[in-house]
Amino acid sequence: MRRHWTRGEAVLTGGAVVALAASAETAWSLRARFALDLEGLSALERAGVALWDFRPLPTAVFAGAALAVLLAPAGARTRGGLAALAAAHAALAVVVLALAVWIAAAGEVGGPEGLGFAYSSGERAVTLVTQLVAWLPLAVLLAGVAVVATRRPSDTVLLGSEAPTLPAAAAQTVSLAEEMESLWAERLAFSPRRERARMLLERIRALEQSGNVEGARELAEEMRRL
């Protein structure tokens, strides 16, 4: 068992945990809204009363966590689950927006002979504007998250130590070239053996380009002895 997480693993785990918690909070809030006694209203009217002023904070938290998961080295199953949750949240956003527009336009739900709800013009205006400002960008963002999450993991950006790195030999060659260039600038550029040092430096660069690490290392040792 590894003792330490990489940065990418920490981002992935934290994002997944927060995304699940936000989804659970959204589900709990939905259940609480529909648990109200709305006997006498149609299914559409019940949904309108329950959701037209439904608040977006849990879904916004989910969106932030989902973006973190997308930027982490997530596996196919994790990305698939994220895509499903993001699509569900996006669908909820669309439903809330549609109901907000409907209630704001109608002004009331139900009838005088049964259960009914009437909303003032001020309440309708404020609720409609705030719902549009909050849920419309979320719907677009979550739809984008759902689409991106279905792509291959190689199409996303990896963080920290999970990012693609050069092979060890190539990384060592690059470090060697930088060291020799510094040696040239600091000590050899004005020494009596500068022409020999210049030739060695050019050969080291050529060996780097061809991938001959051992040859570049041998010439670097010779250059250090100048």
C-alpha positions in Angstrom: 0.0 0.0 0.0 1.3 3.4 -0.9 1.8 5.8 2.0 1.1 9.0 0.1 -1.5 10.2 -2.5 -0.4 12.0 -5.6 -1.9 15.3 -6.3 -4.1 13.9 -9.0 -5.4 11.1 -6.8 -6.2 13.6 -4.0 -8.1 15.8 -6.5 -10.0 12.8 -7.9 -11.0 11.5 -4.5 -12.0 14.8 -3.0 -14.0 15.7 -6.1 -15.8 12.4 -6.2 -16.7 12.6 -2.5 -18.1 16.1 -2.8 -19.9 15.3 -6.0 -21.7 12.3 -4.3 -22.5 14.4 -1.2 -24.0 17.2 -3.4 -26.0 14.7 -5.3 -27.3 13.1 -2.1 -28.3 16.6 -0.8 -30.1 17.4 -4.0 -32.0 14.1 -3.8 -32.9 14.7 -0.2 -34.2 18.2 -1.0 -36.3 16.9 -3.9 -37.8 14.2 -1.7 -38.7 16.8 1.0 -40.3 19.1 -1.6 -42.5 16.3 -3.0 -43.4 15.0 0.4 -45.7 18.1 0.9 -49.4 17.3 1.1 -50.6 18.6 -2.3 -53.6 16.4 -2.7 -56.0 17.8 -5.3 -53.3 19.1 -7.7 -52.3 17.4 -10.9 -48.8 15.9 -11.3 -47.7 18.9 -13.3 -49.1 21.3 -10.7 -47.4 19.4 -7.9 -44.1 19.6 -9.7 -44.6 23.3 -10.4 -45.4 24.1 -6.7 -42.5 22.0 -5.5 -39.7 23.0 -7.9 -40.3 26.4 -9.4 -38.3 28.0 -6.6 -36.0 25.1 -6.0 -32.5 26.4 -5.0 -29.4 25.5 -7.0 -26.7 25.5 -4.3 -26.2 21.6 -4.1 -26.2 21.4 -7.9 -23.6 24.2 -8.1 -21.4 22.4 -5.5 -21.7 19.2 -7.6 -20.7 21.2 -10.8 -17.5 22.4 -9.1 -16.6 18.9 -7.8 -17.4 17.4 -11.3 -14.9 19.8 -12.9 -12.3 18.7 -10.4 -12.9 15.0 -11.3 -12.6 15.8 -15.0 -9.2 17.4 -14.4 -8.0 14.3 -12.4 -6.8 10.9 -13.8 -10.2 9.3 -13.5 -10.9 5.8 -14.8 -13.6 4.9 -17.3 -16.1 3.8 -14.6 -15.6 7.0 -12.6 -16.1 9.1 -15.7 -19.2 7.1 -16.7 -20.7 7.6 -13.3 -19.9 11.3 -13.4 -21.5 11.7 -16.9 -24.7 10.0 -15.6 -24.9 12.3 -12.5 -24.1 15.4 -14.5 -26.8 14.5 -17.1 -29.3 14.1 -14.2 -28.4 17.4 -12.7 -28.6 19.1 -16.1 -32.1 17.6 -16.6 -33.1 18.9 -13.2 -31.9 22.4 -14.1 -34.0 22.3 -17.3 -37.1 21.2 -15.5 -36.7 23.9 -12.8 -36.2 26.6 -15.4 -39.3 25.4 -17.3 -41.5 25.4 -14.2 -40.2 28.8 -13.1 -41.2 30.3 -16.4 -44.6 28.6 -16.3 -45.4 29.7 -12.7 -44.2 33.2 -13.3 -46.4 33.5 -16.3 -49.5 31.9 -14.8 -49.3 33.5 -11.4 -51.3 30.8 -9.7 -51.7 27.0 -9.5 -54.9 25.1 -8.6 -58.4 26.5 -8.4 -60.8 28.1 -6.0 -62.7 24.9 -5.4 -59.6 22.9 -4.2 -56.1 23.4 -3.2 -54.6 26.4 -4.9 -51.5 28.7 -4.7 -51.3 32.3 -5.8 -48.0 34.2 -6.2 -47.6 38.0 -6.2 -46.0 39.7 -9.1 -43.0 40.7 -7.1 -42.4 37.2 -5.9 -42.7 35.8 -9.4 -40.3 38.4 -10.9 -37.6 37.9 -8.3 -37.9 34.1 -8.4 -37.8 33.9 -12.2 -34.8 36.2 -12.5 -32.8 34.4 -9.8 -33.7 31.0 -11.2 -32.6 32.0 -14.7 -29.4 33.5 -13.5 -28.5 30.5 -11.4 -29.9 27.5 -13.3 -29.3 28.4 -16.9 -25.5 28.6 -16.7 -25.6 25.4 -14.6 -27.6 23.6 -17.2 -25.1 24.5 -19.9 -22.1 23.7 -17.7 -23.5 20.3 -16.6 -24.4 19.3 -20.1 -20.8 20.1 -21.1 -19.5 18.1 -18.2 -21.6 15.1 -19.2 -20.3 15.3 -22.8 -16.7 15.7 -21.8 -16.9 12.9 -19.2 -17.8 10.4 -22.0 -14.6 11.1 -23.9 -11.5 9.0 -23.4 -9.3 9.9 -20.4 -6.4 10.7 -22.7 -8.4 13.7 -24.0 -8.3 15.4 -20.6 -5.6 17.3 -18.7 -3.8 15.4 -15.9 -2.6 17.1 -12.8 0.6 16.9 -10.7 2.7 13.8 -10.9 0.0 12.1 -13.1 0.8 14.4 -16.0 2.7 12.8 -19.0 6.4 13.0 -18.4 9.4 12.5 -20.6 11.1 9.1 -20.4 13.8 8.9 -17.7 16.6 8.8 -20.3 15.3 11.8 -22.1 14.8 13.8 -18.9 18.4 12.9 -17.9 19.7 14.1 -21.2 17.9 17.4 -21.0 19.3 18.0 -17.5 22.8 17.1 -18.8 22.6 19.6 -21.6 21.5 22.4 -19.3 24.4 21.6 -17.0 26.9 21.7 -19.8 25.5 25.0 -21.1 25.9 26.5 -17.7 29.5 25.1 -17.4 30.3 26.7 -20.8 28.9 30.1 -19.8 30.4 30.2 -16.3 33.9 28.8 -16.9 34.8 27.6 -20.4 33.6 30.4 -22.7 36.7 32.5 -21.9 39.2 29.8 -21.2 42.1 28.8 -23.4 40.2 25.6 -24.2 37.0 27.3 -25.3 37.2 25.9 -28.8 37.4 22.3 -27.6 34.6 23.0 -25.1 32.4 24.5 -27.9 32.9 21.4 -30.0 32.1 19.1 -27.1 28.9 21.0 -26.4 27.8 20.8 -30.0 28.4 17.1 -30.0 26.5 16.6 -26.8 23.5 18.4 -28.3 23.7 16.2 -31.4 23.9 13.1 -29.3 20.9 14.2 -27.3 18.8 14.6 -30.5 19.8 11.1 -31.6 19.0 9.7 -28.1 22.5 8.5 -27.4 22.5 9.1 -23.6 25.7 7.2 -22.9 27.7 9.0 -25.5 26.5 12.4 -24.3 27.4 11.5 -20.7 31.0 10.5 -21.8 31.5 13.8 -23.6 30.1 15.7 -20.6 32.7 14.1 -18.4 35.4 15.1 -20.8 34.0 18.6 -20.9 34.1 18.9 -17.1 37.8 18.0 -17.1 38.7 20.9 -19.3 
